[in-house]
Amino acid sequence: MPETFESQHSHNQLQAINDGLGAGMFVQVRQMLQNMPACDVALLLESSRSKSRAQIWQLLESDAYSDVLEELSEDVRNGIIRQMVPEKLADALEEMDTDDLVETLSSLPEAVSQDLLNSMDEQDRNRADLGLSYGEDTAGFIMNTDTITLRPEVSVEVILRYLRLRGDIPDDTDTFYVVNRHDKLIGGVALTKLLTAAPDTPIENLIKISEAIPVTMDDGEVASLFERYDWLSAPVVDEHNHLLGRITIDDVVDIIREDAEHSMMSMAGLDDEEDTFAPVFKSTQRRSVWLGVNLFTALMAAAVSDMFEETLSQLAVLAILNTIVPSMGGAAGNQTLTLVIRGMALGHVSPGNSRWLIGKELAIGFFNGIIWALLIASVIAIWKQDLMLGAVIAFAMMINMVAAGLAGATLPIAMKKLNIDPALAGSVILTTITDVVGIFAFLGTATWLLI
């Protein structure tokens, strides 16, 4: 029920804004936008066509730019940034948290990114340069440098007095990190401990050892650690244990969501930041590349069938049955492929257990091959009144199911070692293998035994 209400509420907002824009009621639309949280404005922009999107952005107050840009997907955000006045864009970026600032700058063309960096003050430029110095998909890239550090010899009363003078603390702060005079991490003090401890208690008496994340750690591993240990935040350190920043749970949620979207979209050959309402020609260009790859693999399968043109011309029934074996192999192989890719994403698959996993999937392919070979042989023998034809398709089914299990397990592991995204290319390669093996096994065996 809450999801239904939220979805309906978003649709109502979108409809009200579009009606207002269509009627020229710009003052009322501006008022509605002012009363909406940044996340809802971002959803509104992502759900609008290009023309409406531009009008909505023009009606936004400039002090809301930063918060809304942080919430937008990369494709939509870049489209809006290209339309912004450089001075206003620089002001908006300077108000962003470090992790959002780094992500935004990294997605822009290098010349534009450099111009924006040059227009920032030294403090903002330094924090952006720090994050950009680490590769994408690392802890350093997603960390936030806005942290409050404590010294171990200071008392709780002094810290609380400092916090009152400061006026606020960084968002999502559940722990303050304790460092020595060389900024090396000693541990952390939970906010709840700090608030409930006696005023004269030294900070060193409240320290709890904090698991630190190396700045070069892959963000997928970071997400796995947060999930495993139920962290809300974690410190990020360099190779010398100097505290550089922190990662919070909201960043990890973004990583998990992006990884899920990446896996889903990549299997269709689409970018995970694909703009649903992008212009027609832009979307057509992006999708054509993947369609071209699929056409090439389809031609490979057709070329194998062409090798047996004479066989197909003599036995027309083979053309009718020719799709069954590749289809079953593709379905079985994709089950294995999806399972292994998921296991790799969760950190379950490692060099120590990958051989066993391949052997397991090979055995599953073998037993599935026996089951479905016997079933299809019985169906074809009864349907076409031909025991030999049933035996031929059963043999081909057996071969292809084993090949599908083997390919589904080995492809993602091999592609990972070659730094190729298995979610992007695995499905296409697997389908090609099962099509070629299935067609060759079926028509080749038919040519040998039936012609």
C-alpha positions in Angstrom: 0.0 0.0 0.0 2.7 2.6 0.8 4.3 2.0 -2.6 1.0 2.4 -4.3 0.3 5.7 -2.5 3.8 7.1 -3.2 3.5 6.2 -6.9 0.1 7.8 -7.2 1.3 10.9 -5.3 4.3 11.2 -7.8 1.9 10.8 -10.8 -0.4 13.4 -9.3 2.5 15.9 -8.9 3.7 15.3 -12.4 0.2 15.8 -13.8 -0.3 19.0 -11.8 3.0 20.4 -13.0 2.4 19.5 -16.6 -1.1 21.0 -16.5 0.3 24.1 -15.0 3.0 24.4 -17.7 0.5 23.8 -20.4 -1.8 26.5 -19.1 1.0 29.0 -18.7 0.5 29.1 -14.9 4.3 29.5 -14.2 3.9 31.3 -10.9 1.8 28.5 -9.5 4.3 25.9 -10.9 7.2 27.8 -9.3 5.3 27.7 -6.0 4.7 24.0 -6.2 8.3 23.3 -7.0 9.4 25.4 -3.9 7.3 23.2 -1.7 8.7 19.9 -3.1 11.8 18.1 -1.7 14.8 17.8 -4.0 14.3 14.1 -4.5 10.8 14.7 -5.8 11.9 17.5 -8.1 14.6 15.1 -9.5 12.0 12.4 -10.1 9.8 15.0 -11.8 12.6 16.0 -14.1 13.5 12.4 -15.0 9.8 11.7 -15.7 9.4 14.7 -18.1 10.0 15.2 -21.8 12.9 17.5 -22.8 10.8 20.6 -23.4 9.0 20.3 -20.0 12.3 19.5 -18.3 13.9 22.7 -19.5 10.9 24.7 -18.3 10.8 23.1 -14.9 14.6 23.8 -14.4 14.1 27.5 -15.3 11.4 27.8 -12.7 13.5 26.3 -9.9 15.2 28.6 -7.4 18.9 28.7 -7.9 19.6 27.7 -4.3 17.9 24.4 -5.0 20.1 23.5 -7.9 22.8 21.7 -5.9 20.3 19.4 -4.0 18.4 18.5 -7.2 21.6 17.8 -9.2 22.7 15.4 -6.5 19.5 13.4 -6.9 19.5 13.2 -10.7 20.7 10.3 -12.8 23.9 11.0 -14.8 22.3 11.2 -18.2 19.6 13.7 -17.1 22.0 15.7 -15.0 24.5 16.1 -17.8 21.8 17.3 -20.1 20.7 20.0 -17.6 24.3 21.0 -16.9 24.9 21.7 -20.6 22.2 24.3 -20.5 23.3 26.1 -17.3 25.2 29.3 -17.1 28.8 28.5 -16.0 28.7 30.8 -13.0 25.5 29.3 -11.6 26.8 25.8 -12.3 30.0 26.5 -10.3 28.0 27.9 -7.4 25.7 24.8 -7.4 28.7 22.3 -7.5 30.5 24.1 -4.6 27.5 23.4 -2.4 27.6 19.6 -3.1 28.9 17.0 -0.8 32.4 15.8 -1.9 31.2 12.4 -3.2 28.4 14.0 -5.3 30.7 16.7 -6.5 33.3 14.1 -7.6 30.7 11.9 -9.4 29.3 14.9 -11.2 32.7 16.2 -12.4 33.8 12.8 -13.5 30.8 12.4 -15.8 31.4 15.7 -17.6 33.7 16.2 -20.6 37.3 16.8 -19.5 37.4 20.4 -20.8 34.2 21.3 -19.0 35.2 19.6 -15.8 38.6 21.4 -15.8 36.9 24.8 -16.4 34.6 24.2 -13.5 37.6 23.2 -11.2 39.4 26.3 -12.2 36.4 28.5 -11.2 36.1 27.0 -7.7 37.8 28.2 -4.6 40.9 26.4 -3.4 39.2 24.4 -0.7 36.5 23.0 -3.0 39.0 22.4 -5.8 41.2 20.4 -3.4 38.4 18.2 -2.1 37.3 17.5 -5.7 40.9 16.8 -6.8 41.3 14.3 -4.0 38.3 12.2 -5.0 39.1 12.5 -8.7 42.6 11.2 -8.1 41.2 7.8 -7.3 39.6 5.7 -10.0 35.9 5.3 -10.3 34.3 2.4 -8.4 36.7 2.9 -5.5 36.2 3.9 -1.9 38.1 7.1 -2.5 35.7 8.1 -5.3 32.6 7.8 -3.2 33.9 9.0 0.2 32.9 12.3 1.9 35.6 14.4 3.4 33.2 16.3 5.7 34.1 14.7 9.0 34.7 15.8 12.6 37.8 14.4 14.2 38.6 14.2 17.9 41.8 13.9 19.9 42.0 11.1 22.5 43.2 13.3 25.4 40.3 15.8 25.2 37.3 15.4 27.6 33.6 14.9 26.6 32.7 18.3 28.0 35.2 20.1 25.7 33.8 18.2 22.6 30.2 19.0 23.5 31.1 22.7 23.9 32.8 22.7 20.6 29.8 21.0 18.9 27.4 23.6 20.4 29.6 26.4 19.1 29.8 24.7 15.7 26.1 24.6 15.4 25.6 21.4 13.4 27.3 18.2 12.4 27.6 16.5 9.0 24.6 14.6 7.8 24.4 10.9 8.6 27.0 11.2 11.4 26.7 8.3 13.9 30.4 8.1 14.9 33.2 10.6 15.4 36.7 9.4 14.5 39.6 9.8 16.8 43.0 10.6 15.3 46.5 11.3 16.7 48.5 14.4 16.0 49.6 13.0 12.7 46.0 12.4 11.6 46.3 8.6 11.9 43.1 6.8 12.8 42.9 5.4 16.3 39.3 4.5 16.4 35.8 5.8 16.7 33.4 7.2 19.3 29.7 6.5 18.8 27.6 9.7 19.0 25.3 8.0 21.5 28.3 7.3 23.8 29.4 10.9 23.6 26.0 12.2 24.6 25.5 9.9 27.5 29.1 9.9 29.0 30.1 11.9 32.1 31.4 15.4 31.1 34.9 14.8 32.6 35.4 11.5 30.7 38.4 11.5 28.4 37.6 10.6 24.8 40.2 7.8 24.9 38.0 5.9 27.4 35.2 5.8 24.9 37.2 4.7 21.8 36.0 1.7 20.0 38.3 0.2 17.3 36.8 1.0 13.9 37.2 -1.1 10.9 38.8 1.1 8.3 38.2 0.9 4.5 41.3 1.3 2.3 40.9 4.2 -0.1 41.5 2.0 -3.1 39.0 -0.7 -2.2 36.4 -1.5 -4.9 33.0 0.0 -4.1 31.3 -3.4 -4.5 33.5 -4.7 -1.7 32.6 -1.7 0.4 28.9 -2.4 -0.1 29.4 -6.0 0.9 31.1 -5.0 4.1 28.3 -2.6 5.0 25.8 -5.3 4.3 27.7 -7.9 6.3 28.4 -5.8 9.4 25.3 -3.5 9.3 27.4 -0.4 9.3 25.9 3.1 9.1 29.2 4.7 8.3 32.9 3.7 8.0 36.2 5.6 7.9 38.4 5.7 4.8 42.2 5.6 5.2 45.2 5.6 3.0 48.0 3.1 3.0 49.6 4.8 6.1 46.3 4.8 8.0 45.7 8.5 7.7 42.0 9.4 7.9 40.9 10.7 4.5 37.1 10.8 4.9 34.1 8.5 5.5 31.5 6.5 3.6 27.9 6.6 4.8 25.0 4.2 4.3 23.3 6.5 1.7 26.3 6.2 -0.5 26.2 2.4 -0.2 22.5 2.3 -1.0 23.3 4.2 -4.2 26.0 1.7 -5.1 23.7 -1.3 -4.6 21.0 0.3 -6.7 23.4 1.3 -9.4 24.8 -2.3 -9.5 21.3 -3.8 -9.7 20.4 -1.4 -12.5 23.7 -2.0 -14.3 23.1 -5.8 -14.3 19.6 -5.5 -15.5 20.2 -2.8 -18.2 23.5 -4.4 -19.4 21.8 -7.6 -20.3 19.8 -5.5 -22.9 22.9 -3.6 -24.0 21.8 -0.4 -22.4 23.6 2.0 -20.1 22.3 2.0 -16.5 22.0 5.8 -16.6 19.9 5.7 -19.8 17.5 8.6 -19.9 14.0 7.2 -20.4 12.9 10.4 -22.1 16.0 11.0 -24.1 15.6 12.4 -27.7 14.6 9.7 -30.3 17.8 10.0 -32.4 20.1 9.8 -29.4 18.3 6.7 -28.0 18.3 5.1 -31.5 22.1 5.6 -31.8 22.8 4.1 -28.5 20.7 1.0 -29.1 21.9 0.4 -32.6 25.4 -0.7 -31.4 24.0 -3.6 -29.4 21.5 -4.5 -32.0 24.4 -4.7 -34.5 26.2 -7.1 -32.1 23.1 -9.3 -31.9 22.7 -9.3 -35.6 26.3 -10.5 -36.0 25.8 -13.4 -33.6 22.5 -14.3 -35.3 24.3 -14.5 -38.6 26.9 -16.8 -37.1 24.1 -19.2 -36.1 22.5 -18.9 -39.5 25.9 -19.7 -41.1 25.9 -23.0 -39.2 22.4 -23.8 -40.5 23.6 -23.0 -44.0 26.2 -25.7 -43.7 23.4 -28.2 -43.6 21.2 -26.7 -46.3 21.1 -29.9 -48.3 20.0 -31.8 -45.2 17.3 -29.4 -44.5 16.1 -29.5 -48.1 15.8 -33.3 -47.9 14.1 -33.5 -44.5 11.8 -30.5 -44.0 10.9 -31.7 -40.5 14.3 -30.8 -39.3 13.6 -27.1 -40.1 10.5 -27.4 -37.8 12.5 -28.9 -34.9 15.7 -26.9 -35.4 14.8 -24.2 -32.9 14.0 -26.5 -29.9 17.5 -27.6 -29.0 19.1 -24.0 -29.1 16.2 -22.6 -27.2 16.5 -25.1 -24.4 20.2 -24.7 -24.2 19.9 -20.9 -24.1 17.4 -21.1 -21.2 19.5 -23.5 -19.2 22.7 -21.6 -19.9 21.1 -18.2 -18.8 20.0 -19.8 -15.5 23.6 -20.8 -14.8 25.0 -17.5 -16.1 22.6 -15.4 -13.9 23.4 -17.5 -10.8 27.2 -17.2 -11.2 27.1 -13.5 -11.9 25.0 -13.0 -8.8 27.4 -15.1 -6.8 30.3 -13.0 -8.0 28.5 -9.8 -7.2 27.9 -11.0 -3.6 31.5 -12.2 -3.2 30.5 -15.8 -3.0 32.6 -17.0 -6.0 36.4 -17.0 -5.5 39.4 -18.8 -7.1 39.2 -21.3 -4.3 35.6 -22.5 -5.1 35.2 -21.7 -8.8 36.4 -25.1 -10.1 33.9 -26.9 -7.8 31.2 -24.5 -9.0 32.0 -25.3 -12.7 31.9 -29.0 -11.9 28.6 -28.6 -10.2 27.0 -26.8 -13.1 28.5 -29.3 -15.5 26.8 -32.1 -13.6 23.5 -30.2 -13.5 23.8 -29.8 -17.2 24.4 -33.5 -17.6 21.4 -34.6 -15.5 19.1 -31.9 -17.1 20.3 -33.2 -20.4 19.2 -36.7 -19.6 15.8 -35.6 -18.3 14.9 -33.4 -21.2 16.5 -35.6 -23.8 14.3 -38.5 -22.8 11.3 -36.3 -22.7 11.8 -34.7 -26.1 12.7 -38.0 -27.7 9.4 -39.5 -26.5 7.4 -36.5 -27.7 9.1 -36.5 -31.2 8.9 -40.3 -31.6 5.1 -40.2 -30.8 4.5 -37.0 -32.8 6.4 -37.8 -35.9 6.3 -41.6 -35.6 10.1 -41.8 -36.0 12.3 -43.3 -33.3 15.5 -42.4 -35.0 14.5 -38.7 -35.3 13.7 -38.8 -31.6 17.1 -40.3 -30.8 18.8 -37.6 -32.9 17.1 -34.7 -31.1 17.7 -36.4 -27.8 21.5 -36.7 -28.4 21.6 -33.0 -29.6 19.7 -31.9 -26.5 22.1 -33.8 -24.2 25.1 -32.2 -25.9 23.7 -28.7 -25.8 22.5 -28.8 -22.2 26.0 -29.9 -21.0 27.6 -27.2 -23.2 25.1 -24.6 -21.7 26.0 -25.5 -18.1 29.7 -25.4 -18.8 29.5 -22.1 -20.7 27.2 -20.5 -18.2 29.6 -21.2 -15.4 32.9 -20.5 -17.1 32.1 -17.4 -19.1 31.5 -14.9 -16.3 34.6 -16.2 -14.4 36.8 -16.0 -17.5 35.4 -12.6 -18.5 36.0 -11.2 -15.0 39.7 -12.2 -15.3 39.9 -10.3 -18.6 38.2 -7.2 -17.0 35.1 -7.6 -19.2 31.8 -7.0 -17.6 30.0 -10.4 -17.7 26.6 -8.7 -17.3 27.1 -6.8 -20.5 28.5 -9.4 -22.8 27.9 -12.7 -21.1 24.4 -13.2 -22.3 25.2 -12.6 -26.0 28.2 -14.8 -26.0 26.3 -17.6 -24.2 23.4 -17.4 -26.6 25.8 -17.6 -29.5 27.5 -20.7 -28.0 24.2 -22.5 -27.3 22.8 -21.6 -30.8 25.9 -22.8 -32.6 26.4 -26.0 -30.6 22.7 -26.8 -30.6 22.2 -26.4 -34.4 25.5 -28.1 -35.2 24.7 -31.1 -32.9 21.2 -31.5 -34.2 21.7 -31.0 -37.9 25.1 -32.7 -37.8 23.8 -35.8 -36.2 20.7 -35.8 -38.5 23.0 -35.6 -41.5 25.1 -38.5 -40.2 22.3 -40.8 -39.2 19.2 -39.8 -41.3 20.6 -38.9 -44.7 
